[in-house]
Amino acid sequence: MRKLNMFLMCMLVVSAMAQPTARQWNDEVTAGWNLGNQLECSPQGWNNESTSFGNPANAMQAETAWGNPQVTKQMLQAVKAAGFNAVRIPVRWQCHITDVTAMTIDPEWMQRVKDVVDYCLDYDMKVIINTHHDMWLERRALYTYQTENNQKLELLWTQIANAFSDYDYRLAFAGTNEVHIKDNYNYPTNENLAVQNSYNQTFVDVVRSTGGNNLKRHLIVQTYNCNLSFGLNGFVIPNDIAGNGNDYMSVEFHYYEPWDYCGSGTYYYWGQAYSSYGATSNSKETTMCNDLQKAADAWGTKGLGIIIGEWGVTDHWLTTFKNVIRENMTYYCKLLVSEARQRGIATFVWDNNSFGNGTEKYGIFNRWSNMQLVAEWTLDGIQQGIAADMTLPIINNEHSLYTPRKVLKDGKVIIENGEKYYNLQGQSIEKVHE
């Protein structure tokens, strides 16, 4: 009996150790990739902005409705071979609902989501699934819909959490996506913020209530519109169950900053290092470093993980200067990944399989051509960011905000008598080497 008890105790210890904290989960992500414009698509004939529910006859063809081929295991194998070890799978559920009263998800669609998750896990990659482009949720951050939407969110996530309850720690859940009022990208009202915060709390409550592996599953909650600035001022950390603290939650924001370079392609060059080639956005290297530091200060110091769920630089160029413009893109990607990794922030690059020259051309691998690498400049930057030395680079004749990685994850830089120091969770204070 004594040996049996010892065995059971050891098994409990092993089980507890097998479930990493959110920050450990993020630390293990070298680079993450988004399976964009696939499982979050609406089927042909469905109004993409509709807040209605249904399960039309062609619902199972939704993943190819936006011009991409059906997802295969070989696609994920290519992603893994390129150096990515984590995949974010955006998922739309509202056009796969067979009973709106119970928010019943079509079993065939649930199985399809499981299939794609399994593809990733078979290659030992971490996975995130979420609710993405569910417009009944994303477009109505108003008190008028708050109670109804939280009830529907609870019903939806009860099913998802139960369906994946036996999956191991490599699978993480993200509650929402870019919740905002349609076409309004201004600073949110207190009402908008309160509704998004309530969504996050409902999500955490319902997943934890399903028990099992979900008691300590990595849960990812979002700032309003997945915007960093909005989160720094209006995000409220959800309450987790007793004993969890903030250890099993991450805060998610998206980073297409500056948009006039990363998204719209208004500027062909970014950063002080490339300012001699042409006009650049006002947002430069120090802006990026400061943004990531603010996130680390706001959430990392409170024990939360941090995830950049989407980021990218659209392919945009002038024929004569294409090489240097793409070299600049590589530079941006390297800096973002390396600066984020310094702070324990996991990054997931957006890949929508769209190629060309202009706005929102975020394709990296061509899914129609055996996952041929197209955006070599993007992948090079990511790989260089992963391999970057943990040293203090010079930007604008000043050191960037790099400091030892453990500091930026767990502590906060302070200044005393003109000298920079860091405070590691209230413990010893040491000078930052410069």
C-alpha positions in Angstrom: 0.0 0.0 0.0 2.9 2.4 0.9 4.5 1.8 -2.5 1.1 2.4 -4.2 0.7 5.7 -2.4 4.2 6.7 -3.3 3.5 5.8 -6.9 0.3 7.8 -7.0 2.0 10.8 -5.4 4.8 10.7 -8.0 2.1 10.5 -10.7 0.4 13.6 -9.3 3.8 15.4 -9.2 4.5 14.4 -12.8 1.0 15.5 -13.9 1.4 18.9 -12.2 4.8 19.4 -13.7 3.5 18.5 -17.2 1.3 21.5 -17.3 3.5 24.6 -17.8 2.6 28.1 -16.9 1.6 30.5 -19.6 5.0 32.1 -19.5 6.8 28.8 -19.8 4.5 27.9 -22.8 5.4 31.2 -24.4 9.1 30.7 -23.7 9.0 27.4 -25.6 7.6 29.2 -28.7 10.6 30.0 -30.9 8.3 31.4 -33.6 4.6 31.0 -34.3 2.6 31.0 -37.6 -1.0 31.8 -38.4 -3.1 29.6 -40.6 -4.8 32.7 -41.9 -7.9 32.8 -44.2 -8.9 29.1 -43.7 -11.0 28.0 -40.8 -12.2 31.5 -40.0 -13.8 32.0 -43.4 -17.5 32.2 -44.1 -19.0 29.9 -46.8 -19.9 31.2 -50.2 -23.1 33.2 -50.1 -22.8 34.1 -46.5 -22.6 37.8 -45.6 -19.2 38.1 -43.9 -20.5 40.9 -41.6 -23.6 39.1 -40.6 -24.3 38.6 -36.9 -26.7 35.7 -37.6 -26.2 32.0 -37.0 -26.7 29.0 -39.2 -25.3 25.9 -40.8 -25.8 26.2 -44.6 -25.4 23.2 -46.9 -22.0 24.4 -48.0 -20.7 25.2 -44.5 -18.0 22.5 -44.6 -16.5 24.2 -47.7 -16.0 27.4 -45.8 -12.2 26.8 -45.4 -11.7 27.1 -49.1 -14.3 29.9 -49.7 -11.7 32.7 -49.6 -9.5 31.3 -52.3 -7.2 28.9 -50.4 -7.0 25.1 -50.8 -8.1 22.7 -48.1 -5.6 22.4 -45.2 -3.5 19.3 -45.3 -1.1 17.7 -42.9 1.7 18.3 -45.4 1.1 22.0 -45.1 1.8 21.9 -41.4 4.8 19.7 -42.0 6.3 22.4 -44.2 5.7 25.0 -41.5 7.5 22.9 -38.9 10.4 22.3 -41.3 10.8 26.1 -41.8 11.4 26.5 -38.1 8.0 27.3 -36.6 7.0 25.3 -33.6 3.6 26.9 -32.8 0.5 27.5 -34.9 -2.5 29.8 -34.3 -5.6 28.5 -35.9 -8.3 31.2 -36.3 -11.8 29.5 -36.2 -15.2 30.9 -37.1 -18.1 29.1 -35.4 -21.3 31.1 -36.2 -21.9 29.6 -39.6 -21.6 26.0 -38.2 -24.4 26.3 -35.5 -27.2 23.8 -35.8 -29.3 25.1 -32.9 -28.9 28.7 -32.0 -30.7 28.4 -28.6 -28.1 25.9 -27.4 -25.3 27.3 -29.7 -24.8 23.7 -30.9 -21.7 23.3 -33.0 -22.1 21.0 -36.0 -20.2 17.8 -35.0 -18.7 17.6 -38.5 -17.1 21.1 -38.2 -15.9 20.3 -34.7 -14.2 17.2 -36.1 -12.6 19.2 -38.9 -11.1 21.7 -36.4 -9.8 18.7 -34.4 -8.2 17.3 -37.5 -6.2 20.4 -38.2 -5.2 20.7 -34.5 -4.1 17.1 -34.7 -2.0 17.8 -37.7 0.0 20.4 -35.7 0.3 18.2 -32.6 1.6 15.3 -34.7 4.6 17.5 -35.5 4.9 18.4 -31.8 3.9 22.0 -32.4 1.9 24.1 -29.9 -1.5 25.2 -31.0 -4.0 28.1 -30.4 -7.6 27.9 -31.3 -10.0 30.8 -30.8 -13.3 32.4 -31.9 -12.5 34.5 -35.0 -14.8 36.6 -37.2 -17.8 35.6 -35.1 -19.4 38.9 -35.9 -22.2 38.5 -33.3 -19.4 38.8 -30.8 -16.8 41.0 -32.5 -19.0 43.8 -33.8 -21.3 44.3 -30.8 -19.2 45.4 -27.8 -22.2 47.3 -26.3 -24.2 46.9 -23.1 -27.3 46.2 -25.3 -25.8 42.8 -26.3 -23.6 42.1 -23.3 -25.8 39.7 -21.4 -26.9 37.8 -24.5 -23.4 37.6 -25.9 -21.9 36.3 -22.7 -24.6 33.6 -22.5 -23.8 32.5 -26.1 -20.1 32.7 -25.4 -20.6 30.5 -22.4 -22.5 27.9 -24.4 -20.0 28.0 -27.2 -16.9 27.6 -25.1 -18.5 24.9 -23.0 -18.7 22.7 -26.1 -15.2 23.6 -27.4 -13.6 23.1 -24.0 -15.3 19.7 -23.5 -14.4 18.6 -27.0 -10.7 19.3 -26.4 -10.6 18.5 -22.7 -8.3 15.5 -23.1 -5.8 17.4 -25.2 -2.5 18.0 -23.5 -0.9 21.3 -22.6 0.4 22.1 -26.1 -3.1 23.2 -27.0 -4.1 26.7 -25.8 -7.5 28.5 -26.0 -8.0 32.1 -27.0 -11.4 33.6 -26.1 -12.0 36.2 -28.7 -10.3 38.1 -31.5 -10.4 41.8 -32.5 -13.6 42.9 -30.8 -14.5 46.4 -31.9 -17.4 48.4 -33.4 -17.3 48.0 -37.2 -15.1 50.6 -38.9 -14.4 52.4 -35.6 -10.7 52.2 -34.7 -10.8 55.2 -32.3 -10.1 54.9 -28.6 -12.9 52.7 -27.1 -15.5 54.0 -24.7 -15.7 52.7 -21.2 -18.7 50.7 -22.4 -16.7 49.0 -25.1 -13.9 48.2 -22.7 -16.3 46.9 -20.0 -18.0 44.5 -22.5 -14.7 43.1 -23.8 -13.5 42.6 -20.2 -16.7 40.7 -19.5 -16.1 38.5 -22.5 -12.7 37.6 -21.1 -14.0 36.8 -17.7 -16.8 34.6 -19.1 -14.3 32.7 -21.2 -12.0 32.0 -18.3 -14.9 31.0 -16.0 -16.5 28.6 -18.5 -13.3 26.8 -19.6 -12.2 26.3 -16.0 -15.6 24.9 -15.1 -15.2 22.0 -17.5 -12.4 20.6 -15.3 -9.7 18.1 -16.2 -6.8 19.4 -18.2 -8.8 22.7 -18.7 -8.2 23.6 -15.0 -4.7 24.7 -15.9 -4.9 25.0 -19.6 -3.2 28.0 -21.1 -5.9 30.6 -21.7 -5.3 33.7 -23.8 -7.4 36.8 -23.2 -7.5 39.9 -25.4 -7.3 43.6 -25.2 -10.0 45.6 -26.9 -9.5 45.2 -30.7 -6.3 43.4 -29.7 -4.8 46.8 -29.5 -1.8 47.3 -27.2 -2.5 51.0 -26.4 -6.2 50.2 -25.5 -5.0 47.3 -23.4 -2.5 49.4 -21.4 -5.3 51.7 -20.3 -8.5 49.6 -20.2 -7.7 45.9 -19.9 -8.8 44.2 -16.6 -7.1 40.9 -15.7 -9.8 38.2 -15.4 -10.0 36.3 -12.1 -8.8 32.7 -12.4 -9.8 29.9 -10.1 -8.2 29.5 -6.7 -4.6 28.4 -6.8 -4.0 29.5 -10.4 -3.2 33.1 -9.8 -2.1 34.6 -13.1 0.1 31.7 -14.0 -2.0 30.1 -16.7 -3.2 33.2 -18.6 -1.6 35.3 -21.4 -2.7 38.7 -22.7 -2.9 38.9 -26.5 -2.5 41.9 -28.7 -1.7 42.3 -32.4 1.1 44.3 -33.8 0.9 45.7 -37.3 2.8 48.8 -36.2 3.2 51.2 -37.8 0.2 50.5 -40.0 1.4 52.9 -42.6 4.4 50.6 -43.2 3.1 47.2 -42.1 -0.4 47.3 -43.5 -1.3 50.0 -45.9 2.2 50.2 -47.4 2.2 54.0 -47.5 5.9 54.0 -46.6 8.4 51.7 -48.3 11.0 52.1 -45.6 10.9 51.8 -41.8 13.4 52.6 -39.1 16.3 55.0 -38.5 18.6 52.5 -40.0 16.9 52.8 -43.4 15.9 56.5 -43.3 18.7 57.4 -45.8 16.9 55.4 -48.5 13.6 57.4 -48.4 10.7 58.7 -46.3 10.0 56.6 -43.2 7.1 56.4 -40.8 7.4 58.4 -37.6 7.3 55.1 -35.7 10.8 53.7 -35.6 13.0 51.2 -33.7 12.7 52.9 -30.4 8.9 53.0 -30.7 8.8 49.3 -31.2 11.1 48.7 -28.2 9.1 51.0 -26.0 5.8 49.4 -27.0 7.1 45.9 -26.1 8.6 47.1 -22.9 5.2 48.7 -21.9 3.6 45.3 -22.4 6.2 43.6 -20.3 5.9 46.2 -17.5 2.1 46.1 -17.5 1.6 42.3 -17.6 4.8 40.4 -17.4 5.5 41.8 -14.0 2.1 40.5 -12.8 3.0 36.9 -13.8 1.0 36.9 -17.0 2.2 35.6 -20.3 2.1 37.9 -23.3 1.4 36.9 -26.9 1.5 38.9 -30.1 -1.2 36.8 -31.9 -0.8 38.5 -35.2 1.9 40.6 -36.8 3.4 41.1 -40.3 4.7 43.4 -43.0 2.7 43.5 -46.2 4.8 43.0 -49.4 5.1 46.4 -51.0 7.9 47.7 -53.2 9.1 49.8 -56.0 10.6 47.8 -58.9 13.9 49.8 -58.9 14.4 49.4 -55.1 12.8 46.0 -54.5 15.9 44.4 -53.0 16.6 47.1 -50.4 12.9 47.4 -49.5 12.7 43.7 -48.8 16.0 43.9 -46.9 14.2 46.5 -44.8 11.3 44.1 -44.2 13.8 41.4 -43.0 15.3 44.0 -40.6 11.8 44.8 -39.2 11.0 41.1 -38.7 14.3 40.4 -37.1 14.0 43.3 -34.7 10.4 42.5 -33.7 11.1 38.8 -33.1 14.3 39.4 -31.2 12.9 42.2 -29.0 9.8 40.2 -28.2 11.8 37.1 -27.3 13.9 39.2 -25.0 10.8 40.0 -23.0 9.3 36.4 -23.1 6.7 37.5 -25.6 5.6 34.8 -28.1 5.0 36.0 -31.7 2.7 34.5 -34.4 3.2 36.0 -37.9 0.2 36.4 -40.1 0.1 34.4 -43.3 -3.0 34.8 -45.4 -1.6 33.1 -48.6 -2.0 36.4 -50.4 0.9 37.6 -52.6 1.6 40.6 -54.8 2.5 44.3 -54.2 0.3 46.4 -51.9 -2.0 46.2 -49.0 -2.4 43.0 -46.8 -0.1 40.9 -48.9 1.1 38.7 -46.0 1.6 35.4 -47.7 4.8 33.5 -46.8 4.2 30.0 -48.1 2.2 29.3 -51.3 -0.4 26.8 -50.3 -1.3 26.2 -53.9 2.2 25.2 -54.8 3.3 22.6 -52.2 4.0 25.3 -49.6 6.8 26.9 -51.7 8.5 29.6 -49.8 7.7 33.0 -51.4 8.4 35.6 -48.7 11.9 34.5 -48.1 12.6 38.0 -46.7 10.1 37.5 -43.9 11.3 34.0 -42.9 14.9 35.2 -43.0 14.0 38.0 -40.6 12.2 35.7 -38.2 15.0 33.2 -38.2 17.6 35.9 -37.6 15.4 37.2 -34.7 15.4 33.8 -33.1 19.1 33.5 -33.5 19.9 37.1 -32.4 22.4 37.4 -29.5 21.0 38.5 -26.2 23.2 41.6 -26.3 22.6 45.4 -26.2 22.4 46.7 -29.8 22.8 50.4 -30.7 19.8 52.2 -32.1 19.9 56.0 -32.8 23.3 56.1 -31.0 21.6 54.8 -27.8 21.2 51.3 -26.4 17.8 49.8 -27.0 15.7 48.6 -24.1 17.4 45.2 -24.1 18.4 44.0 -20.7 18.8 40.4 -19.5 15.8 38.4 -20.6 14.8 37.4 -17.1 14.6 41.0 -16.1 12.2 42.1 -18.9 10.0 39.1 -18.2 9.9 39.3 -14.4 11.1 42.7 -13.4 11.1 46.3 -14.3 13.8 48.8 -15.2 14.0 51.7 -12.8 16.2 54.8 -12.7 17.9 56.1 -9.5 20.2 59.1 -9.5 20.5 59.0 -13.2 21.6 55.3 -13.3 19.5 52.5 -14.8 18.8 49.5 -12.5 16.3 46.7 -12.6 14.2 45.3 -9.8 13.5 41.6 -10.1 10.1 41.1 -8.4 11.1 43.2 -5.4 14.3 41.2 -4.8 17.9 42.4 -5.3 18.5 45.5 -7.4 21.4 45.3 -9.8 22.7 47.8 -12.3 21.9 47.3 -16.0 25.1 46.8 -17.9 25.5 49.3 -20.8 
